[in-house]
């Protein structure tokens, strides 16, 4: 049961700047927050100051969370325990993704509802994590069957006996298991909007841009030198967790093929993940140790320098959980084109800024073609950079613009519901 366990606390430090409170809704924000290393936590820190400059915003504190010291994005924000009653006049804005950082958000949604900001339109993983956490596998089976019909029931039965396939979560996304508790849903791409309308036709849904800020770009030439990249080299950068689903096998096979046709290309991988050891072994066995650097986690300053120094970003993720890729938008905001898997929501990005590669292993030849074109043509590099920056700007992803769109969507749905 949701109940107020202690009074709200205010955050120390200067306020977010002069503002005129809008007549729109006051927001109670529930999501993972820094210092959690999560894309949604990063997103929260970028958009919250702009929301707080337009209306009253309070935070729900994730379990065990302590506000990081000296973070300006927290300035002027009050916070409440994650299980507190919703303050009078506030609209709960609950952010759902498909990893364990969102378990407490899912439980609050079940208990008291709210408007959901859906970061992953595939929620099967979250349903599994919740059942594993509280041991309620009978609920998992019932909800998966209700959301996905006989196929969902069969998948739940198979999991009970230890059978689980890699593609099952994507084939049986279980959206309705959670969204039936929502009074409205906000998504960040049109494909997700269509998916929600199909699964929950009775729930209002709005599509708004994902907020992604430009990072400090750093000095282009100095960063390339720091990364050991010659002026004539093509620098490719992979951004994201180091897991098989991110298309790392395609990336490494493409790098081998580029070397075989005489294209001088180097690769930097930015991100963390439990599969780093296996990745390092694959790099060594492929003879790529001299051309690949695994950076690991990057601070915003380092990330801005790396992305700005790159010639081509790599986000060939397959399969996808329906997310709007913050990694792609990071590249585009730096004026760097990003090669993407050519299916579902990735097709919403102009191909001039995000060249498509075939999903899965078939993408090797496509990625080699794209990289070779950029390596051999300065005009192609200039054109793709201009398209990347234009796409980010036109998409409304600058945090102040994304915050205004978010607030408008919340206002519409808080009147509809």
C-alpha positions as CSV (number, residue, x, y, z in Angstrom):
1,X,0.0,0.0,0.0
2,X,1.3,3.5,-0.9
3,X,1.7,5.7,2.1
4,X,3.7,8.7,3.2
5,X,6.6,7.5,5.4
6,X,8.3,10.8,6.0
7,X,8.0,14.5,5.1
8,X,9.4,15.7,1.7
9,X,12.9,17.0,1.8
10,X,14.2,19.9,-0.3
11,X,17.4,19.9,-2.2
12,X,20.1,22.3,-1.2
13,X,21.5,24.8,-3.7
14,X,20.3,27.5,-5.9
15,X,17.0,27.2,-7.7
16,X,16.8,26.4,-11.4
17,X,16.6,30.1,-12.3
18,X,13.7,32.5,-12.8
19,X,10.5,31.0,-13.9
20,X,6.9,31.8,-14.2
21,X,4.9,28.7,-13.1
22,X,2.7,27.5,-16.0
23,X,-1.0,26.8,-15.4
24,X,-0.2,23.2,-16.5
25,X,0.1,20.1,-14.3
26,X,2.5,19.8,-11.4
27,X,4.6,16.7,-11.8
28,X,5.6,13.9,-9.4
29,X,8.6,12.3,-11.2
30,X,9.4,8.6,-10.7
31,X,12.5,7.1,-12.4
32,X,16.0,5.9,-11.8
33,X,18.2,8.8,-10.9
34,X,21.9,9.5,-10.9
35,X,24.3,8.2,-9.7
36,X,22.7,5.1,-11.2
37,X,24.5,4.4,-14.5
38,X,21.3,4.2,-16.5
39,X,20.2,5.8,-19.7
40,X,16.9,6.8,-18.1
41,X,18.8,8.3,-15.1
42,X,20.9,10.4,-17.5
43,X,17.8,11.5,-19.3
44,X,16.2,12.6,-16.0
45,X,19.1,14.8,-15.1
46,X,19.0,16.5,-18.5
47,X,15.3,17.2,-18.7
48,X,14.3,17.8,-15.1
49,X,15.8,21.3,-14.8
50,X,13.8,22.4,-17.8
51,X,10.6,20.9,-16.5
52,X,11.3,22.6,-13.1
53,X,11.7,25.9,-14.9
54,X,8.1,25.7,-16.2
55,X,6.1,24.0,-13.5
56,X,6.4,22.5,-10.0
57,X,8.3,19.2,-10.0
58,X,8.9,16.8,-7.1
59,X,10.9,13.6,-7.2
60,X,10.1,10.1,-5.9
61,X,13.2,8.8,-4.3
62,X,14.3,5.4,-5.6
63,X,14.8,2.9,-2.8
64,X,18.1,3.4,-1.1
65,X,18.8,6.5,-3.1
66,X,20.8,9.4,-1.7
67,X,21.0,12.6,-3.7
68,X,24.5,13.1,-5.2
69,X,26.3,16.1,-3.8
70,X,26.8,19.2,-6.0
71,X,24.5,18.2,-8.8
72,X,22.9,21.3,-10.3
73,X,20.0,19.4,-11.8
74,X,18.7,18.7,-8.3
75,X,18.6,22.4,-7.4
76,X,15.2,23.5,-6.0
77,X,13.5,20.1,-6.3
78,X,11.7,18.6,-3.3
79,X,11.6,14.8,-3.0
80,X,9.3,12.2,-1.4
81,X,9.8,8.6,-0.4
82,X,9.1,6.2,-3.3
83,X,6.0,4.8,-1.5
84,X,4.6,8.2,-0.5
85,X,1.1,9.3,-1.3
86,X,0.8,11.5,-4.4
87,X,0.7,15.1,-3.2
88,X,-2.6,16.9,-3.9
89,X,-2.5,18.6,-7.3
90,X,0.4,16.6,-8.7
91,X,0.4,14.1,-11.6
92,X,2.5,11.0,-11.2
93,X,4.9,10.6,-14.1
94,X,6.3,7.0,-13.9
95,X,9.1,5.9,-16.1
96,X,9.2,2.3,-17.2
97,X,12.1,0.4,-18.8
98,X,12.9,-3.3,-19.0
99,X,15.6,-3.6,-16.4
100,X,15.6,-4.0,-12.6
101,X,16.1,-0.3,-11.9
102,X,12.4,0.1,-12.7
103,X,11.0,-2.5,-10.4
104,X,10.0,0.0,-7.7
105,X,8.3,2.1,-10.4
106,X,6.4,-0.9,-11.7
107,X,5.2,-1.7,-8.2
108,X,4.0,1.9,-7.6
109,X,2.2,1.8,-10.9
110,X,0.4,-1.3,-9.9
111,X,-0.6,0.2,-6.5
112,X,-1.7,3.7,-7.5
113,X,-1.6,4.2,-11.3
114,X,-0.3,7.3,-13.0
115,X,0.9,8.4,-16.5
116,X,3.7,6.1,-17.8
117,X,6.6,7.4,-19.7
118,X,7.5,4.2,-21.7
119,X,11.2,4.0,-22.5
120,X,11.0,0.4,-23.8
121,X,7.9,-0.9,-25.5
122,X,9.0,-4.5,-24.7
123,X,8.3,-5.1,-21.0
124,X,8.7,-8.9,-20.9
125,X,12.1,-8.6,-19.3
126,X,10.7,-6.4,-16.5
127,X,7.9,-8.9,-15.9
128,X,10.5,-11.6,-15.5
129,X,12.6,-9.5,-13.2
130,X,9.6,-8.7,-11.0
131,X,8.7,-12.3,-10.6
132,X,12.3,-13.3,-9.9
133,X,12.5,-10.6,-7.3
134,X,9.3,-11.3,-5.4
135,X,8.8,-15.0,-6.3
136,X,5.3,-14.5,-7.7
137,X,5.6,-16.7,-10.8
138,X,1.9,-17.5,-10.8
139,X,1.2,-13.8,-11.4
140,X,3.8,-13.8,-14.1
141,X,2.1,-16.7,-15.9
142,X,-1.4,-15.1,-15.5
143,X,-0.3,-11.7,-16.7
144,X,1.7,-13.0,-19.7
145,X,-1.3,-15.2,-20.7
146,X,-3.6,-12.2,-20.4
147,X,-1.3,-9.9,-22.4
148,X,-0.3,-12.4,-25.1
149,X,-2.9,-15.1,-25.2
150,X,-2.2,-18.8,-25.7
151,X,1.4,-18.1,-26.9
152,X,2.1,-16.2,-23.7
153,X,0.7,-19.0,-21.6
154,X,3.0,-21.5,-23.4
155,X,6.0,-19.3,-22.9
156,X,5.2,-19.0,-19.2
157,X,4.9,-22.7,-18.9
158,X,8.2,-23.3,-20.7
159,X,10.0,-20.8,-18.4
160,X,8.5,-22.7,-15.3
161,X,10.4,-25.8,-16.5
162,X,13.6,-23.9,-17.4
163,X,13.1,-23.3,-21.1
164,X,13.6,-19.7,-22.3
165,X,14.6,-18.5,-25.8
166,X,16.5,-15.3,-26.6
167,X,13.8,-13.9,-28.8
168,X,10.8,-14.8,-26.7
169,X,10.7,-11.4,-24.9
170,X,10.6,-9.6,-28.2
171,X,7.9,-11.9,-29.6
172,X,5.8,-11.7,-26.5
173,X,6.4,-8.1,-25.2
174,X,3.8,-8.1,-22.4
175,X,2.9,-4.4,-22.7
176,X,-0.6,-4.8,-21.4
177,X,0.6,-6.4,-18.2
178,X,1.7,-3.0,-16.9
179,X,0.0,-0.4,-19.2
180,X,-3.5,-1.5,-18.1
181,X,-2.7,0.3,-14.8
182,X,-1.8,3.5,-16.6
183,X,-4.0,6.5,-17.0
184,X,-2.0,7.6,-20.0
185,X,1.3,6.7,-21.8
186,X,4.0,8.9,-23.3
187,X,6.4,7.4,-25.8
188,X,9.4,8.7,-27.8
189,X,8.8,7.2,-31.3
190,X,5.9,6.5,-33.6
191,X,6.5,2.7,-33.7
192,X,6.1,2.6,-29.9
193,X,3.0,4.7,-30.2
194,X,1.4,2.2,-32.6
195,X,2.5,-0.7,-30.4
196,X,0.7,0.8,-27.3
197,X,-2.4,1.7,-29.3
198,X,-2.6,-1.9,-30.5
199,X,-2.0,-3.4,-27.0
200,X,-4.1,-0.9,-25.0
201,X,-6.6,0.9,-27.3
202,X,-8.4,2.3,-24.3
203,X,-5.3,4.1,-22.9
204,X,-4.5,7.6,-24.2
205,X,-1.0,7.8,-25.7
206,X,1.2,10.7,-26.9
207,X,4.5,10.8,-28.7
208,X,7.1,13.4,-27.6
209,X,10.8,13.8,-28.5
210,X,13.4,12.1,-26.3
211,X,15.5,14.7,-24.5
212,X,19.2,14.4,-25.4
213,X,21.6,17.3,-24.7
214,X,24.7,18.2,-26.7
215,X,27.8,17.3,-24.8
216,X,31.0,19.4,-24.7
217,X,32.6,18.6,-28.0
218,X,36.3,18.9,-27.0
219,X,39.1,19.5,-29.5
220,X,38.6,17.2,-32.6
221,X,42.3,16.8,-33.5
222,X,43.4,16.4,-29.9
223,X,40.9,13.7,-29.2
224,X,41.8,11.7,-32.3
225,X,45.4,11.9,-31.3
226,X,44.5,10.8,-27.8
227,X,42.7,7.8,-29.3
228,X,45.6,6.9,-31.5
229,X,43.8,7.7,-34.7
230,X,45.7,9.1,-37.7
231,X,44.1,11.9,-39.7
232,X,43.6,9.5,-42.6
233,X,41.9,6.8,-40.5
234,X,38.2,6.3,-40.4
235,X,37.2,6.3,-36.7
236,X,34.1,4.3,-35.9
237,X,32.7,4.4,-32.4
238,X,30.3,1.9,-30.8
239,X,28.2,3.4,-27.9
240,X,26.2,1.2,-25.5
241,X,26.4,-1.7,-23.1
242,X,28.7,-4.4,-24.2
243,X,26.2,-7.2,-24.9
244,X,25.6,-9.5,-27.8
245,X,22.2,-7.8,-28.6
246,X,24.1,-4.6,-29.4
247,X,25.5,-6.2,-32.6
248,X,29.2,-6.4,-31.5
249,X,29.8,-9.5,-33.7
250,X,28.7,-7.5,-36.8
251,X,30.9,-4.6,-35.8
252,X,34.1,-6.8,-35.4
253,X,33.5,-8.8,-38.5
254,X,33.0,-5.5,-40.4
255,X,36.3,-4.2,-39.1
256,X,38.1,-7.3,-40.3
257,X,36.5,-7.0,-43.7
258,X,37.5,-3.3,-44.0
259,X,41.1,-4.2,-43.3
260,X,40.9,-6.9,-46.1
261,X,39.8,-4.3,-48.7
262,X,42.5,-1.8,-47.6
263,X,40.3,0.7,-45.6
264,X,42.3,2.1,-42.6
265,X,39.6,2.0,-39.9
266,X,39.8,2.0,-36.1
267,X,37.2,1.3,-33.5
268,X,36.5,2.7,-30.1
269,X,33.9,1.0,-27.9
270,X,32.3,3.1,-25.1
271,X,30.3,1.4,-22.5
272,X,30.2,-1.2,-19.7
273,X,28.9,-4.7,-19.5
274,X,29.4,-8.2,-18.1
275,X,30.6,-9.5,-21.5
276,X,33.7,-7.3,-21.7
277,X,36.1,-10.2,-21.1
278,X,34.6,-12.3,-23.9
279,X,34.7,-9.2,-26.2
280,X,38.4,-8.7,-25.4
281,X,39.1,-12.3,-26.3
282,X,37.2,-11.9,-29.6
283,X,39.1,-8.8,-30.5
284,X,42.4,-10.6,-29.8
285,X,41.5,-13.8,-31.7
286,X,40.4,-11.7,-34.7
287,X,43.8,-9.9,-34.8
288,X,42.2,-6.5,-34.1
289,X,44.0,-5.6,-30.9
290,X,45.9,-2.8,-32.6
291,X,42.8,-1.3,-34.1
292,X,40.3,-1.6,-31.3
293,X,40.1,0.3,-28.0
294,X,37.6,-0.6,-25.3
295,X,37.1,2.7,-23.4
296,X,34.6,1.5,-20.8
297,X,32.4,4.1,-19.0
298,X,33.0,7.6,-20.2
299,X,32.4,10.8,-18.4
300,X,30.2,13.4,-20.2
301,X,33.4,15.4,-21.1
302,X,35.2,12.3,-22.5
303,X,32.1,11.1,-24.3
304,X,31.6,14.5,-26.0
305,X,35.2,14.4,-27.2
306,X,35.0,10.8,-28.5
307,X,31.7,11.3,-30.3
308,X,32.9,14.6,-31.9
309,X,36.1,12.9,-33.1
310,X,34.3,10.0,-34.7
311,X,33.5,9.7,-38.4
312,X,30.8,7.0,-38.0
313,X,28.7,5.9,-35.0
314,X,27.6,2.3,-34.7
315,X,24.3,1.2,-33.2
316,X,23.4,-2.0,-35.1
317,X,21.2,-3.3,-32.3
318,X,19.1,-6.3,-33.0
319,X,16.6,-7.2,-31.7
320,X,15.3,-4.1,-30.1
321,X,13.0,-3.4,-27.1
322,X,11.3,-0.5,-29.0
323,X,13.4,2.2,-27.4
324,X,14.3,5.5,-29.0
325,X,18.1,5.1,-29.0
326,X,19.8,7.7,-26.9
327,X,23.1,6.4,-28.3
328,X,22.0,7.3,-31.8
329,X,20.8,10.8,-30.7
330,X,24.1,11.3,-28.9
331,X,26.0,10.8,-32.2
332,X,23.6,13.0,-34.1
333,X,23.8,15.8,-31.6
334,X,27.6,15.7,-32.1
335,X,27.2,15.9,-35.9
336,X,28.2,12.3,-36.4
337,X,26.2,9.9,-38.5
338,X,25.2,6.6,-36.9
339,X,24.7,3.3,-38.7
340,X,21.6,1.6,-37.4
341,X,19.8,-1.7,-37.9
342,X,17.2,-1.0,-40.6
343,X,13.9,-1.9,-39.0
344,X,11.1,-0.7,-36.8
345,X,11.7,2.6,-35.0
346,X,15.1,3.1,-36.5
347,X,13.5,3.7,-39.8
348,X,12.0,6.9,-38.5
349,X,15.5,8.5,-38.6
350,X,16.5,9.9,-42.0
351,X,18.8,7.6,-43.8
352,X,21.1,10.5,-44.7
353,X,21.9,10.8,-40.9
354,X,21.4,7.1,-39.9
355,X,22.4,4.8,-42.8
356,X,20.7,1.4,-42.5
357,X,22.3,-2.0,-42.2
358,X,20.5,-5.2,-42.4
359,X,19.5,-6.6,-39.0
360,X,21.7,-9.3,-37.6
361,X,24.7,-10.9,-39.3
362,X,23.6,-9.9,-42.7
363,X,24.5,-6.3,-41.7
364,X,28.3,-6.9,-42.2
365,X,28.3,-6.2,-45.9
366,X,26.1,-3.1,-45.5
367,X,28.3,-1.7,-42.7
368,X,31.4,-2.3,-44.8
369,X,29.8,-0.4,-47.7
370,X,28.8,2.5,-45.6
371,X,32.2,2.8,-43.9
372,X,34.1,2.5,-47.1
373,X,32.0,5.2,-48.7
374,X,32.8,7.6,-45.9
375,X,36.5,6.6,-45.8
376,X,36.9,7.4,-49.5
377,X,35.0,10.6,-49.8
378,X,35.5,13.9,-47.8
379,X,32.3,15.2,-49.4
380,X,30.3,12.2,-48.1
381,X,31.7,12.8,-44.6
382,X,30.7,16.5,-44.7
383,X,27.2,15.7,-46.1
384,X,26.5,13.1,-43.5
385,X,27.7,15.3,-40.7
386,X,25.4,18.1,-41.8
387,X,22.5,15.7,-42.0
388,X,23.2,14.3,-38.5
389,X,23.2,17.7,-36.9
390,X,20.1,18.8,-38.8
391,X,18.2,15.6,-37.8
392,X,18.9,16.2,-34.1
393,X,17.8,19.8,-34.3
394,X,14.7,19.2,-36.3
395,X,13.7,16.3,-34.0
396,X,13.1,18.6,-31.0
397,X,15.6,16.7,-28.8
398,X,17.2,19.7,-27.2
399,X,16.1,19.3,-23.5
400,X,14.2,22.6,-23.2
401,X,12.1,21.8,-26.3
402,X,11.6,18.2,-25.2
403,X,10.5,19.3,-21.8
404,X,7.9,21.7,-23.3
405,X,6.5,18.8,-25.4
406,X,6.4,16.5,-22.4
407,X,4.6,19.1,-20.3
408,X,2.0,19.7,-23.1
409,X,1.4,15.9,-23.4
410,X,0.9,15.5,-19.6
411,X,-1.5,18.5,-19.6
412,X,-3.5,16.9,-22.4
413,X,-3.7,13.5,-20.8
414,X,-4.4,14.8,-17.3
415,X,-7.5,16.5,-18.7
416,X,-8.5,13.4,-20.8
417,X,-8.2,10.9,-18.0
